[in-house]
Amino acid sequence: MQTRRAIASFLLLAALPVSLVIPARSQNAEQVAKTTLKVGDHAPDFTLLSDQWKTVKLSDFRGKKNVFLAVYVLAFTGG
Amino acid sequence: MDSPAANAAFAKQIDIKFPLLSDMNKKMLKDYGILKGYDVQSESYQWARRANIVIDKEGIIQHIEEDESAVNPNNALSVCVDLHKKQTAK
C-alpha cells in the first residue's frame, strides 16, 4: 500500500444527490451525458474544494504526480 | 453534491488520507461528461455517475471507467502501478 500511496495522488470526488432543480421539459426522461473523453486525451483542468477547505487543481500535479480520480456517488449516506 | 464540511466528517469517519473534493457547481462533472440528468414529474435532477479516471503526470488520461465498471478500483490501481513502473524505468 505504501508504494501505491507514493505513486498516485488519490482524489475522491464525493457526490450526493442534493439536486439542482431546473425547469423540466419532459417527464421521467433520462439524459446521460456520456463522457467524450478517452485514453490519450488531455484531462480538462479543474479547481475543486477539498474537505480541508483547500483549493485543489489538477494542474497542480502536472509534472509531479499521477492522479487517480474516483467519482464516488452517495458517499456520505446511511443507505 | 457533498459540501467540504460533509466530506470532512466522512474522511474522519473512515480515516482516509487523500483529499475528498466537492464539485458544488458541477463544472468538473460537466467538463468530464459524468453528470446524469433525470426529469421526474415536472422537476429535473442531476447526479454524478460513478467513474475512475487515471491521469498521468503530463495531464493525459491513461484510464477511464464509468458506471458499473467503475465500482471496483483494481483496474485503475493496476494502471497506476504500471504507469509508475514505466516512469521509474526511464
Backbone of each chain as nested JSON, in Angstrom:
{
  "chains": [
    {"id": "A", "residues": [
      {"number": 1, "name": "MET", "atoms": {"N": [0.833, -1.211, 0.0], "CA": [0.0, 0.0, 0.0], "C": [0.864, 1.257, 0.0]}},
      {"number": 2, "name": "GLN", "atoms": {"N": [2.038, 1.121, 0.618], "CA": [2.91, 2.288, 0.705], "C": [3.309, 2.796, -0.681]}},
      {"number": 3, "name": "THR", "atoms": {"N": [3.624, 1.812, -1.584], "CA": [4.03, 2.228, -2.93], "C": [2.865, 2.871, -3.66]}},
      {"number": 4, "name": "ARG", "atoms": {"N": [1.696, 2.257, -3.48], "CA": [0.535, 2.814, -4.163], "C": [0.308, 4.245, -3.714]}},
      {"number": 5, "name": "ARG", "atoms": {"N": [0.479, 4.468, -2.443], "CA": [0.242, 5.807, -1.92], "C": [1.26, 6.775, -2.508]}},
      {"number": 6, "name": "ALA", "atoms": {"N": [2.457, 6.245, -2.729], "CA": [3.524, 7.092, -3.229], "C": [3.326, 7.449, -4.704]}},
      {"number": 7, "name": "ILE", "atoms": {"N": [2.77, 6.532, -5.465], "CA": [2.726, 6.768, -6.906], "C": [1.542, 7.604, -7.346]}},
      {"number": 8, "name": "ALA", "atoms": {"N": [0.487, 7.509, -6.639], "CA": [-0.699, 8.194, -7.145], "C": [-1.313, 9.064, -6.078]}},
      {"number": 9, "name": "SER", "atoms": {"N": [-1.586, 10.253, -6.464], "CA": [-2.32, 11.109, -5.563], "C": [-3.783, 10.785, -5.779]}},
      {"number": 10, "name": "PHE", "atoms": {"N": [-4.409, 10.296, -4.771], "CA": [-5.755, 9.767, -4.907], "C": [-6.752, 10.841, -4.533]}},
      {"number": 11, "name": "LEU", "atoms": {"N": [-7.562, 11.189, -5.462], "CA": [-8.559, 12.221, -5.192], "C": [-9.941, 11.601, -5.287]}},
      {"number": 12, "name": "LEU", "atoms": {"N": [-10.719, 11.894, -4.341], "CA": [-12.065, 11.338, -4.351], "C": [-13.079, 12.461, -4.423]}},
      {"number": 13, "name": "LEU", "atoms": {"N": [-13.909, 12.341, -5.383], "CA": [-14.943, 13.34, -5.543], "C": [-16.238, 12.748, -5.034]}},
      {"number": 14, "name": "ALA", "atoms": {"N": [-16.712, 13.277, -3.967], "CA": [-17.925, 12.715, -3.384], "C": [-19.131, 13.512, -3.848]}},
      {"number": 15, "name": "ALA", "atoms": {"N": [-20.067, 12.805, -4.362], "CA": [-21.241, 13.493, -4.903], "C": [-22.504, 12.959, -4.275]}},
      {"number": 16, "name": "LEU", "atoms": {"N": [-23.252, 13.825, -3.745], "CA": [-24.538, 13.456, -3.164], "C": [-25.652, 14.037, -4.027]}},
      {"number": 17, "name": "PRO", "atoms": {"N": [-26.743, 13.329, -4.117], "CA": [-27.811, 13.852, -4.968], "C": [-28.629, 14.962, -4.319]}},
      {"number": 18, "name": "VAL", "atoms": {"N": [-27.957, 15.934, -3.769], "CA": [-28.672, 17.145, -3.372], "C": [-28.87, 17.892, -4.672]}},
      {"number": 19, "name": "SER", "atoms": {"N": [-30.074, 17.922, -5.115], "CA": [-30.268, 18.221, -6.531], "C": [-30.433, 19.688, -6.831]}},
      {"number": 20, "name": "LEU", "atoms": {"N": [-30.098, 19.983, -8.03], "CA": [-30.3, 21.305, -8.571], "C": [-31.58, 21.252, -9.387]}},
      {"number": 21, "name": "VAL", "atoms": {"N": [-32.532, 22.05, -9.015], "CA": [-33.819, 21.987, -9.712], "C": [-33.826, 22.991, -10.85]}},
      {"number": 22, "name": "ILE", "atoms": {"N": [-33.994, 22.473, -12.035], "CA": [-34.069, 23.335, -13.214], "C": [-35.354, 23.017, -13.962]}},
      {"number": 23, "name": "PRO", "atoms": {"N": [-35.843, 23.957, -14.742], "CA": [-37.12, 23.705, -15.416], "C": [-37.089, 22.444, -16.276]}},
      {"number": 24, "name": "ALA", "atoms": {"N": [-38.119, 21.665, -16.171], "CA": [-38.151, 20.384, -16.874], "C": [-38.873, 20.515, -18.201]}},
      {"number": 25, "name": "ARG", "atoms": {"N": [-38.437, 19.721, -19.151], "CA": [-39.077, 19.73, -20.455], "C": [-39.996, 18.511, -20.632]}},
      {"number": 26, "name": "SER", "atoms": {"N": [-39.542, 17.362, -20.184], "CA": [-40.367, 16.162, -20.355], "C": [-40.409, 15.395, -19.038]}},
      {"number": 27, "name": "GLN", "atoms": {"N": [-41.279, 14.412, -18.974], "CA": [-41.445, 13.667, -17.739], "C": [-40.653, 12.368, -17.758]}},
      {"number": 28, "name": "ASN", "atoms": {"N": [-40.022, 12.057, -16.654], "CA": [-39.288, 10.812, -16.477], "C": [-38.25, 10.55, -17.57]}},
      {"number": 29, "name": "ALA", "atoms": {"N": [-37.801, 11.59, -18.188], "CA": [-36.771, 11.409, -19.209], "C": [-35.412, 11.324, -18.53]}},
      {"number": 30, "name": "GLU", "atoms": {"N": [-34.541, 10.59, -19.137], "CA": [-33.214, 10.413, -18.571], "C": [-32.2, 10.905, -19.592]}},
      {"number": 31, "name": "GLN", "atoms": {"N": [-31.354, 11.806, -19.175], "CA": [-30.312, 12.249, -20.101], "C": [-28.953, 11.882, -19.518]}},
      {"number": 32, "name": "VAL", "atoms": {"N": [-28.263, 11.035, -20.21], "CA": [-26.928, 10.666, -19.77], "C": [-25.918, 11.343, -20.671]}},
      {"number": 33, "name": "ALA", "atoms": {"N": [-25.114, 12.183, -20.061], "CA": [-24.039, 12.796, -20.816], "C": [-22.881, 11.815, -20.82]}},
      {"number": 34, "name": "LYS", "atoms": {"N": [-22.791, 11.018, -21.838], "CA": [-21.701, 10.037, -21.92], "C": [-20.409, 10.809, -22.109]}},
      {"number": 35, "name": "THR", "atoms": {"N": [-19.399, 10.404, -21.39], "CA": [-18.158, 11.159, -21.493], "C": [-17.57, 11.029, -22.888]}},
      {"number": 36, "name": "THR", "atoms": {"N": [-17.059, 12.139, -23.366], "CA": [-16.423, 12.126, -24.68], "C": [-14.921, 11.941, -24.518]}},
      {"number": 37, "name": "LEU", "atoms": {"N": [-14.492, 11.885, -23.261], "CA": [-13.06, 11.73, -23.002], "C": [-12.633, 10.289, -23.248]}},
      {"number": 38, "name": "LYS", "atoms": {"N": [-11.43, 10.128, -23.743], "CA": [-10.896, 8.782, -23.93], "C": [-9.409, 8.76, -23.588]}},
      {"number": 39, "name": "VAL", "atoms": {"N": [-8.89, 7.559, -23.484], "CA": [-7.465, 7.409, -23.16], "C": [-6.633, 8.138, -24.21]}},
      {"number": 40, "name": "GLY", "atoms": {"N": [-5.675, 8.915, -23.746], "CA": [-4.826, 9.679, -24.659], "C": [-5.215, 11.144, -24.74]}},
      {"number": 41, "name": "ASP", "atoms": {"N": [-6.421, 11.469, -24.262], "CA": [-6.866, 12.866, -24.268], "C": [-6.235, 13.644, -23.115]}},
      {"number": 42, "name": "HIS", "atoms": {"N": [-6.126, 14.942, -23.302], "CA": [-5.741, 15.806, -22.192], "C": [-6.917, 15.894, -21.226]}},
      {"number": 43, "name": "ALA", "atoms": {"N": [-6.663, 15.694, -19.953], "CA": [-7.732, 15.795, -18.957], "C": [-8.054, 17.274, -18.736]}},
      {"number": 44, "name": "PRO", "atoms": {"N": [-9.317, 17.649, -18.821], "CA": [-9.665, 19.056, -18.558], "C": [-9.243, 19.45, -17.14]}},
      {"number": 45, "name": "ASP", "atoms": {"N": [-8.695, 20.627, -17.021], "CA": [-8.27, 21.083, -15.687], "C": [-9.513, 21.357, -14.842]}},
      {"number": 46, "name": "PHE", "atoms": {"N": [-9.351, 21.189, -13.525], "CA": [-10.454, 21.536, -12.635], "C": [-9.898, 22.147, -11.364]}},
      {"number": 47, "name": "THR", "atoms": {"N": [-10.703, 22.931, -10.723], "CA": [-10.369, 23.517, -9.427], "C": [-11.515, 23.167, -8.488]}},
      {"number": 48, "name": "LEU", "atoms": {"N": [-11.211, 22.387, -7.468], "CA": [-12.256, 21.938, -6.554], "C": [-11.822, 22.174, -5.11]}},
      {"number": 49, "name": "LEU", "atoms": {"N": [-12.8, 22.198, -4.235], "CA": [-12.533, 22.453, -2.821], "C": [-12.437, 21.128, -2.08]}},
      {"number": 50, "name": "SER", "atoms": {"N": [-11.361, 20.961, -1.314], "CA": [-11.178, 19.708, -0.582], "C": [-11.907, 19.753, 0.755]}},
      {"number": 51, "name": "ASP", "atoms": {"N": [-11.914, 18.603, 1.439], "CA": [-12.556, 18.538, 2.752], "C": [-11.827, 19.396, 3.781]}},
      {"number": 52, "name": "GLN", "atoms": {"N": [-10.589, 19.802, 3.462], "CA": [-9.854, 20.704, 4.35], "C": [-10.012, 22.163, 3.912]}},
      {"number": 53, "name": "TRP", "atoms": {"N": [-10.978, 22.414, 3.05], "CA": [-11.27, 23.742, 2.522], "C": [-10.077, 24.325, 1.778]}},
      {"number": 54, "name": "LYS", "atoms": {"N": [-9.314, 23.444, 1.147], "CA": [-8.19, 23.916, 0.332], "C": [-8.544, 23.731, -1.132]}},
      {"number": 55, "name": "THR", "atoms": {"N": [-8.048, 24.639, -1.949], "CA": [-8.296, 24.538, -3.386], "C": [-7.345, 23.507, -3.988]}},
      {"number": 56, "name": "VAL", "atoms": {"N": [-7.915, 22.563, -4.704], "CA": [-7.104, 21.528, -5.36], "C": [-7.3, 21.654, -6.862]}},
      {"number": 57, "name": "LYS", "atoms": {"N": [-6.189, 21.873, -7.565], "CA": [-6.265, 21.982, -9.024], "C": [-5.565, 20.785, -9.643]}},
      {"number": 58, "name": "LEU", "atoms": {"N": [-6.15, 20.262, -10.707], "CA": [-5.497, 19.163, -11.41], "C": [-4.109, 19.599, -11.887]}},
      {"number": 59, "name": "SER", "atoms": {"N": [-4.006, 20.823, -12.381], "CA": [-2.737, 21.29, -12.94], "C": [-1.635, 21.427, -11.877]}},
      {"number": 60, "name": "ASP", "atoms": {"N": [-2.008, 21.441, -10.587], "CA": [-1.001, 21.46, -9.51], "C": [-0.143, 20.202, -9.519]}},
      {"number": 61, "name": "PHE", "atoms": {"N": [-0.68, 19.111, -10.081], "CA": [0.036, 17.83, -10.063], "C": [0.857, 17.607, -11.33]}},
      {"number": 62, "name": "ARG", "atoms": {"N": [0.731, 18.551, -12.276], "CA": [1.419, 18.415, -13.557], "C": [2.943, 18.298, -13.343]}},
      {"number": 63, "name": "GLY", "atoms": {"N": [3.512, 17.253, -13.919], "CA": [4.954, 17.036, -13.799], "C": [5.389, 16.5, -12.454]}},
      {"number": 64, "name": "LYS", "atoms": {"N": [4.442, 16.31, -11.547], "CA": [4.802, 15.86, -10.196], "C": [4.231, 14.488, -9.86]}},
      {"number": 65, "name": "LYS", "atoms": {"N": [2.941, 14.351, -10.034], "CA": [2.297, 13.109, -9.611], "C": [1.249, 12.658, -10.616]}},
      {"number": 66, "name": "ASN", "atoms": {"N": [1.059, 11.337, -10.671], "CA": [-0.093, 10.808, -11.396], "C": [-1.311, 11.002, -10.496]}},
      {"number": 67, "name": "VAL", "atoms": {"N": [-2.44, 11.133, -11.092], "CA": [-3.657, 11.388, -10.313], "C": [-4.683, 10.277, -10.56]}},
      {"number": 68, "name": "PHE", "atoms": {"N": [-5.176, 9.731, -9.501], "CA": [-6.282, 8.767, -9.571], "C": [-7.525, 9.509, -9.098]}},
      {"number": 69, "name": "LEU", "atoms": {"N": [-8.435, 9.702, -10.007], "CA": [-9.64, 10.452, -9.699], "C": [-10.808, 9.478, -9.616]}},
      {"number": 70, "name": "ALA", "atoms": {"N": [-11.42, 9.386, -8.459], "CA": [-12.569, 8.493, -8.296], "C": [-13.808, 9.339, -8.036]}},
      {"number": 71, "name": "VAL", "atoms": {"N": [-14.758, 9.253, -8.922], "CA": [-16.025, 9.955, -8.707], "C": [-16.949, 8.979, -7.996]}},
      {"number": 72, "name": "TYR", "atoms": {"N": [-17.307, 9.345, -6.805], "CA": [-17.998, 8.429, -5.912], "C": [-19.358, 9.01, -5.556]}},
      {"number": 73, "name": "VAL", "atoms": {"N": [-20.37, 8.282, -5.89], "CA": [-21.731, 8.784, -5.682], "C": [-22.279, 8.255, -4.358]}},
      {"number": 74, "name": "LEU", "atoms": {"N": [-23.054, 9.051, -3.681], "CA": [-23.684, 8.655, -2.414], "C": [-22.663, 8.235, -1.355]}},
      {"number": 75, "name": "ALA", "atoms": {"N": [-21.597, 9.014, -1.227], "CA": [-20.529, 8.659, -0.303], "C": [-20.986, 8.714, 1.153]}},
      {"number": 76, "name": "PHE", "atoms": {"N": [-21.642, 9.775, 1.499], "CA": [-21.897, 10.006, 2.914], "C": [-23.384, 9.878, 3.225]}},
      {"number": 77, "name": "THR", "atoms": {"N": [-23.883, 8.706, 2.928], "CA": [-25.29, 8.462, 3.233], "C": [-25.404, 7.169, 4.023]}},
      {"number": 78, "name": "GLY", "atoms": {"N": [-26.47, 7.024, 4.71], "CA": [-26.666, 5.819, 5.505], "C": [-27.057, 4.623, 4.647]}},
      {"number": 79, "name": "GLY", "atoms": {"N": [-27.653, 4.883, 3.493], "CA": [-28.168, 3.788, 2.684], "C": [-27.218, 3.261, 1.653]}}
    ]},
    {"id": "B", "residues": [
      {"number": 1, "name": "MET", "atoms": {"N": [-24.45, 17.344, -4.273], "CA": [-23.004, 17.272, -4.037], "C": [-22.726, 17.405, -2.548]}},
      {"number": 2, "name": "ASP", "atoms": {"N": [-21.749, 16.676, -2.094], "CA": [-21.361, 16.817, -0.693], "C": [-20.567, 18.11, -0.518]}},
      {"number": 3, "name": "SER", "atoms": {"N": [-20.845, 18.813, 0.553], "CA": [-20.086, 20.021, 0.852], "C": [-18.748, 19.621, 1.454]}},
      {"number": 4, "name": "PRO", "atoms": {"N": [-17.768, 20.531, 1.464], "CA": [-16.499, 20.213, 2.135], "C": [-16.705, 19.787, 3.584]}},
      {"number": 5, "name": "ALA", "atoms": {"N": [-17.664, 20.373, 4.275], "CA": [-17.907, 20.01, 5.678], "C": [-18.384, 18.562, 5.799]}},
      {"number": 6, "name": "ALA", "atoms": {"N": [-19.287, 18.156, 4.907], "CA": [-19.764, 16.767, 4.921], "C": [-18.623, 15.82, 4.579]}},
      {"number": 7, "name": "ASN", "atoms": {"N": [-17.793, 16.229, 3.621], "CA": [-16.646, 15.39, 3.247], "C": [-15.651, 15.251, 4.391]}},
      {"number": 8, "name": "ALA", "atoms": {"N": [-15.454, 16.323, 5.134], "CA": [-14.516, 16.285, 6.266], "C": [-15.001, 15.281, 7.304]}},
      {"number": 9, "name": "ALA", "atoms": {"N": [-16.301, 15.276, 7.554], "CA": [-16.871, 14.332, 8.527], "C": [-16.704, 12.893, 8.029]}},
      {"number": 10, "name": "PHE", "atoms": {"N": [-16.923, 12.701, 6.733], "CA": [-16.784, 11.366, 6.136], "C": [-15.328, 10.905, 6.186]}},
      {"number": 11, "name": "ALA", "atoms": {"N": [-14.407, 11.82, 5.858], "CA": [-12.97, 11.485, 5.864], "C": [-12.536, 11.063, 7.263]}},
      {"number": 12, "name": "LYS", "atoms": {"N": [-13.06, 11.754, 8.265], "CA": [-12.714, 11.442, 9.653], "C": [-13.291, 10.082, 10.04]}},
      {"number": 13, "name": "GLN", "atoms": {"N": [-14.519, 9.853, 9.61], "CA": [-15.208, 8.611, 9.971], "C": [-14.482, 7.378, 9.453]}},
      {"number": 14, "name": "ILE", "atoms": {"N": [-14.02, 7.423, 8.203], "CA": [-13.381, 6.227, 7.651], "C": [-11.863, 6.373, 7.559]}},
      {"number": 15, "name": "ASP", "atoms": {"N": [-11.334, 7.452, 8.134], "CA": [-9.888, 7.644, 8.258], "C": [-9.161, 7.565, 6.918]}},
      {"number": 16, "name": "ILE", "atoms": {"N": [-9.518, 8.419, 6.01], "CA": [-8.818, 8.425, 4.729], "C": [-7.782, 9.534, 4.68]}},
      {"number": 17, "name": "LYS", "atoms": {"N": [-6.762, 9.307, 3.861], "CA": [-5.603, 10.205, 3.874], "C": [-5.458, 11.019, 2.592]}},
      {"number": 18, "name": "PHE", "atoms": {"N": [-6.401, 10.873, 1.692], "CA": [-6.302, 11.637, 0.448], "C": [-7.43, 12.672, 0.416]}},
      {"number": 19, "name": "PRO", "atoms": {"N": [-7.282, 13.708, -0.404], "CA": [-8.314, 14.753, -0.394], "C": [-9.655, 14.271, -0.945]}},
      {"number": 20, "name": "LEU", "atoms": {"N": [-10.706, 14.673, -0.275], "CA": [-12.074, 14.46, -0.782], "C": [-12.526, 15.793, -1.369]}},
      {"number": 21, "name": "LEU", "atoms": {"N": [-12.909, 15.758, -2.613], "CA": [-13.223, 17.012, -3.294], "C": [-14.723, 17.183, -3.507]}},
      {"number": 22, "name": "SER", "atoms": {"N": [-15.146, 18.411, -3.523], "CA": [-16.558, 18.715, -3.766], "C": [-16.694, 19.507, -5.057]}},
      {"number": 23, "name": "ASP", "atoms": {"N": [-17.584, 19.067, -5.907], "CA": [-17.854, 19.823, -7.131], "C": [-19.215, 20.481, -6.983]}},
      {"number": 24, "name": "MET", "atoms": {"N": [-19.256, 21.514, -6.168], "CA": [-20.531, 22.122, -5.805], "C": [-21.263, 22.724, -7.008]}},
      {"number": 25, "name": "ASN", "atoms": {"N": [-20.529, 23.277, -7.957], "CA": [-21.227, 23.869, -9.112], "C": [-21.259, 22.919, -10.312]}},
      {"number": 26, "name": "LYS", "atoms": {"N": [-20.795, 21.696, -10.093], "CA": [-20.848, 20.617, -11.093], "C": [-20.081, 20.924, -12.373]}},
      {"number": 27, "name": "LYS", "atoms": {"N": [-19.181, 21.873, -12.321], "CA": [-18.456, 22.242, -13.538], "C": [-17.555, 21.099, -14.004]}},
      {"number": 28, "name": "MET", "atoms": {"N": [-16.798, 20.546, -13.046], "CA": [-15.881, 19.463, -13.409], "C": [-16.653, 18.262, -13.956]}},
      {"number": 29, "name": "LEU", "atoms": {"N": [-17.769, 17.951, -13.293], "CA": [-18.578, 16.807, -13.738], "C": [-19.09, 17.025, -15.164]}},
      {"number": 30, "name": "LYS", "atoms": {"N": [-19.47, 18.258, -15.468], "CA": [-19.933, 18.572, -16.829], "C": [-18.784, 18.461, -17.818]}},
      {"number": 31, "name": "ASP", "atoms": {"N": [-17.632, 19.04, -17.446], "CA": [-16.46, 19.001, -18.331], "C": [-16.056, 17.564, -18.654]}},
      {"number": 32, "name": "TYR", "atoms": {"N": [-16.225, 16.684, -17.679], "CA": [-15.803, 15.289, -17.857], "C": [-16.942, 14.413, -18.385]}},
      {"number": 33, "name": "GLY", "atoms": {"N": [-18.116, 15.003, -18.539], "CA": [-19.243, 14.246, -19.099], "C": [-19.749, 13.155, -18.179]}},
      {"number": 34, "name": "ILE", "atoms": {"N": [-19.68, 13.377, -16.881], "CA": [-20.135, 12.337, -15.957], "C": [-21.273, 12.826, -15.064]}},
      {"number": 35, "name": "LEU", "atoms": {"N": [-22.098, 13.666, -15.643], "CA": [-23.28, 14.135, -14.941], "C": [-24.504, 13.535, -15.633]}},
      {"number": 36, "name": "LYS", "atoms": {"N": [-25.4, 13.02, -14.834], "CA": [-26.576, 12.369, -15.396], "C": [-27.808, 13.147, -14.963]}},
      {"number": 37, "name": "GLY", "atoms": {"N": [-28.687, 13.46, -15.892], "CA": [-29.879, 14.221, -15.567], "C": [-31.129, 13.368, -15.623]}},
      {"number": 38, "name": "TYR", "atoms": {"N": [-32.021, 13.592, -14.7], "CA": [-33.307, 12.907, -14.698], "C": [-34.414, 13.943, -14.667]}},
      {"number": 39, "name": "ASP", "atoms": {"N": [-35.443, 13.713, -15.421], "CA": [-36.659, 14.511, -15.268], "C": [-37.691, 13.609, -14.613]}},
      {"number": 40, "name": "VAL", "atoms": {"N": [-38.108, 13.981, -13.427], "CA": [-39.107, 13.183, -12.725], "C": [-40.272, 14.096, -12.389]}},
      {"number": 41, "name": "GLN", "atoms": {"N": [-41.472, 13.671, -12.761], "CA": [-42.656, 14.532, -12.648], "C": [-42.327, 15.82, -13.399]}},
      {"number": 42, "name": "SER", "atoms": {"N": [-42.336, 16.941, -12.777], "CA": [-42.006, 18.133, -13.564], "C": [-40.707, 18.78, -13.081]}},
      {"number": 43, "name": "GLU", "atoms": {"N": [-39.89, 17.967, -12.437], "CA": [-38.648, 18.541, -11.936], "C": [-37.446, 17.783, -12.466]}},
      {"number": 44, "name": "SER", "atoms": {"N": [-36.341, 18.491, -12.592], "CA": [-35.112, 17.872, -13.088], "C": [-34.104, 17.718, -11.967]}},
      {"number": 45, "name": "TYR", "atoms": {"N": [-33.378, 16.622, -12.032], "CA": [-32.343, 16.346, -11.035], "C": [-31.067, 15.975, -11.767]}},
      {"number": 46, "name": "GLN", "atoms": {"N": [-29.95, 16.308, -11.173], "CA": [-28.676, 15.922, -11.779], "C": [-27.809, 15.213, -10.751]}},
      {"number": 47, "name": "TRP", "atoms": {"N": [-27.385, 14.026, -11.1], "CA": [-26.496, 13.248, -10.244], "C": [-25.22, 12.96, -11.006]}},
      {"number": 48, "name": "ALA", "atoms": {"N": [-24.17, 12.732, -10.261], "CA": [-22.93, 12.279, -10.894], "C": [-23.031, 10.781, -11.154]}},
      {"number": 49, "name": "ARG", "atoms": {"N": [-22.314, 10.331, -12.167], "CA": [-22.164, 8.899, -12.363], "C": [-20.834, 8.481, -11.755]}},
      {"number": 50, "name": "ARG", "atoms": {"N": [-20.747, 7.211, -11.405], "CA": [-19.501, 6.724, -10.831], "C": [-18.431, 6.649, -11.922]}},
      {"number": 51, "name": "ALA", "atoms": {"N": [-17.219, 7.016, -11.591], "CA": [-16.134, 6.925, -12.581], "C": [-14.787, 6.805, -11.889]}},
      {"number": 52, "name": "ASN", "atoms": {"N": [-13.873, 6.078, -12.517], "CA": [-12.468, 6.032, -12.097], "C": [-11.629, 6.53, -13.265]}},
      {"number": 53, "name": "ILE", "atoms": {"N": [-10.819, 7.529, -13.021], "CA": [-10.017, 8.113, -14.09], "C": [-8.573, 8.22, -13.606]}},
      {"number": 54, "name": "VAL", "atoms": {"N": [-7.647, 7.721, -14.41], "CA": [-6.224, 7.867, -14.075], "C": [-5.609, 8.859, -15.053]}},
      {"number": 55, "name": "ILE", "atoms": {"N": [-4.981, 9.876, -14.492], "CA": [-4.359, 10.942, -15.285], "C": [-2.868, 10.951, -14.971]}},
      {"number": 56, "name": "ASP", "atoms": {"N": [-2.036, 10.901, -16.001], "CA": [-0.598, 10.827, -15.736], "C": [-0.019, 12.216, -15.425]}},
      {"number": 57, "name": "LYS", "atoms": {"N": [1.29, 12.229, -15.154], "CA": [1.944, 13.483, -14.751], "C": [1.848, 14.573, -15.804]}},
      {"number": 58, "name": "GLU", "atoms": {"N": [1.679, 14.16, -17.047], "CA": [1.594, 15.148, -18.129], "C": [0.157, 15.604, -18.385]}},
      {"number": 59, "name": "GLY", "atoms": {"N": [-0.766, 15.123, -17.569], "CA": [-2.166, 15.539, -17.72], "C": [-2.915, 14.75, -18.78]}},
      {"number": 60, "name": "ILE", "atoms": {"N": [-2.368, 13.601, -19.174], "CA": [-3.004, 12.769, -20.194], "C": [-3.794, 11.644, -19.512]}},
      {"number": 61, "name": "ILE", "atoms": {"N": [-5.007, 11.425, -19.988], "CA": [-5.836, 10.35, -19.43], "C": [-5.265, 8.996, -19.834]}},
      {"number": 62, "name": "GLN", "atoms": {"N": [-5.009, 8.16, -18.856], "CA": [-4.432, 6.837, -19.11], "C": [-5.447, 5.721, -18.904]}},
      {"number": 63, "name": "HIS", "atoms": {"N": [-6.516, 6.044, -18.21], "CA": [-7.506, 5.009, -17.921], "C": [-8.821, 5.698, -17.583]}},
      {"number": 64, "name": "ILE", "atoms": {"N": [-9.91, 5.123, -18.087], "CA": [-11.209, 5.696, -17.75], "C": [-12.255, 4.585, -17.695]}},
      {"number": 65, "name": "GLU", "atoms": {"N": [-12.976, 4.546, -16.61], "CA": [-14.058, 3.569, -16.424], "C": [-15.267, 4.326, -15.91]}},
      {"number": 66, "name": "GLU", "atoms": {"N": [-16.439, 3.9, -16.342], "CA": [-17.651, 4.596, -15.899], "C": [-18.694, 3.611, -15.394]}},
      {"number": 67, "name": "ASP", "atoms": {"N": [-19.607, 4.124, -14.615], "CA": [-20.771, 3.368, -14.127], "C": [-20.366, 2.068, -13.426]}},
      {"number": 68, "name": "GLU", "atoms": {"N": [-21.03, 0.97, -13.756], "CA": [-20.819, -0.283, -13.012], "C": [-19.36, -0.74, -13.06]}},
      {"number": 69, "name": "SER", "atoms": {"N": [-18.707, -0.509, -14.191], "CA": [-17.318, -0.972, -14.301], "C": [-16.381, -0.187, -13.391]}},
      {"number": 70, "name": "ALA", "atoms": {"N": [-16.859, 0.959, -12.906], "CA": [-16.014, 1.789, -12.041], "C": [-16.204, 1.476, -10.556]}},
      {"number": 71, "name": "VAL", "atoms": {"N": [-17.039, 0.483, -10.243], "CA": [-17.267, 0.15, -8.837], "C": [-15.993, -0.428, -8.219]}},
      {"number": 72, "name": "ASN", "atoms": {"N": [-15.327, -1.278, -8.967], "CA": [-14.091, -1.888, -8.485], "C": [-12.89, -1.06, -8.954]}},
      {"number": 73, "name": "PRO", "atoms": {"N": [-12.091, -0.546, -8.008], "CA": [-10.982, 0.329, -8.395], "C": [-9.71, -0.42, -8.817]}},
      {"number": 74, "name": "ASN", "atoms": {"N": [-9.743, -1.764, -8.811], "CA": [-8.499, -2.515, -9.024], "C": [-7.878, -2.302, -10.406]}},
      {"number": 75, "name": "ASN", "atoms": {"N": [-8.717, -2.202, -11.449], "CA": [-8.165, -1.959, -12.784], "C": [-7.4, -0.645, -12.824]}},
      {"number": 76, "name": "ALA", "atoms": {"N": [-8.031, 0.382, -12.263], "CA": [-7.402, 1.702, -12.259], "C": [-6.122, 1.69, -11.424]}},
      {"number": 77, "name": "LEU", "atoms": {"N": [-6.14, 0.936, -10.313], "CA": [-4.946, 0.851, -9.467], "C": [-3.802, 0.164, -10.208]}},
      {"number": 78, "name": "SER", "atoms": {"N": [-4.124, -0.892, -10.971], "CA": [-3.047, -1.578, -11.692], "C": [-2.488, -0.684, -12.802]}},
      {"number": 79, "name": "VAL", "atoms": {"N": [-3.342, 0.177, -13.372], "CA": [-2.847, 1.155, -14.343], "C": [-1.856, 2.108, -13.659]}},
      {"number": 80, "name": "CYS", "atoms": {"N": [-2.18, 2.518, -12.437], "CA": [-1.28, 3.397, -11.662], "C": [0.073, 2.722, -11.43]}},
      {"number": 81, "name": "VAL", "atoms": {"N": [0.013, 1.438, -11.06], "CA": [1.253, 0.707, -10.762], "C": [2.098, 0.586, -12.032]}},
      {"number": 82, "name": "ASP", "atoms": {"N": [1.469, 0.227, -13.165], "CA": [2.191, 0.105, -14.439], "C": [2.795, 1.441, -14.868]}},
      {"number": 83, "name": "LEU", "atoms": {"N": [2.009, 2.481, -14.658], "CA": [2.457, 3.829, -15.019], "C": [3.703, 4.204, -14.22]}},
      {"number": 84, "name": "HIS", "atoms": {"N": [3.651, 3.903, -12.953], "CA": [4.771, 4.215, -12.074], "C": [6.015, 3.42, -12.474]}},
      {"number": 85, "name": "LYS", "atoms": {"N": [5.802, 2.142, -12.823], "CA": [6.934, 1.297, -13.258], "C": [7.589, 1.878, -14.5]}},
      {"number": 86, "name": "LYS", "atoms": {"N": [6.757, 2.273, -15.456], "CA": [7.268, 2.849, -16.706], "C": [8.051, 4.127, -16.425]}},
      {"number": 87, "name": "GLN", "atoms": {"N": [7.509, 4.948, -15.545], "CA": [8.135, 6.247, -15.273], "C": [9.461, 6.091, -14.538]}},
      {"number": 88, "name": "THR", "atoms": {"N": [9.526, 5.117, -13.634], "CA": [10.766, 4.945, -12.874], "C": [11.813, 4.193, -13.684]}},
      {"number": 89, "name": "ALA", "atoms": {"N": [11.368, 3.456, -14.719], "CA": [12.318, 2.707, -15.561], "C": [13.08, 3.642, -16.49]}},
      {"number": 90, "name": "LYS", "atoms": {"N": [12.515, 4.809, -16.752], "CA": [13.142, 5.745, -17.699], "C": [14.446, 6.303, -17.159]}}
    ]}
  ]
}
